[in-house]
């Protein structure tokens, strides 16, 4: 599952793009079997497609060479890869083919709402910036699970923030210095407490 995370790092892709690739892979394998679709090829394809969706595109050859570099580190020294080699062209054909398969499996619905956005909004409403970094790391790890498919991103963000406050042995504020935002804080705090039911699902 973490293959595309390392691939994203090699390609220097933003975390948002890597998260989108993760969602694509999880959604794909909800309706397809690992028995028939190689996870390595789907991971490469998802990263390639996510780059275009999030407007951080990488050339196909960059993705192929980055993945070859990743596999080389895992398996020792496989054959050298060049743009003239048969392995390169086979990989290119597979990813282009799987891109169509992936798009069909996703129903051409490429719009992804991420929990990161909701976490940033929550931090703006509730004065709890000291928990934001830990919560952000929890969100990063959550994409290794299918939580992103099971729950609304707002709930996942709330659970991450709630969990981070527990890890830091702190307490989420119930009041805001600005009286006009008091109602927002109460609503947000209620949501955070309610999201604690997700902690088992997150398994973090």
PEWO-V582148 format. One line per field, one symbol per residue. ss: DSSP state (@ for helix, = for strand, . for the rest). phi: phi as a letter, one per 20 degrees, with the letter a starting at -180 (. if undefined). Layout:
# PEWO-V582148
ss = ???
phi = ???
This chain:
# PEWO-V582148
ss = ..@@@@@@@@....@@@@@@@@@@@@@@@@@.......@@@@@@@@@@@@@@@......@@@@@@@@@@@@@@@@..........@@@@@@@@@@@@@@@@@@@@.........@@@@@@@@@@@...@@@@@@@@@@@@@@....@@@@..@@@@@@@@@@@@@@@...........@@@@@@@@@@@@@@@@@@@@@@@@..
phi = .egfffffffelefgffffffffgffffefccdffdcfffffffffffffgffelcfcfgfffffffffffffedncfgfdcfefffffffffffffffffffffemlededeefgffffffffedfbffeffffffffgfffedegfeecfgffffffffffffffeldcffdccgegfdgfffffffffffffffeffffld
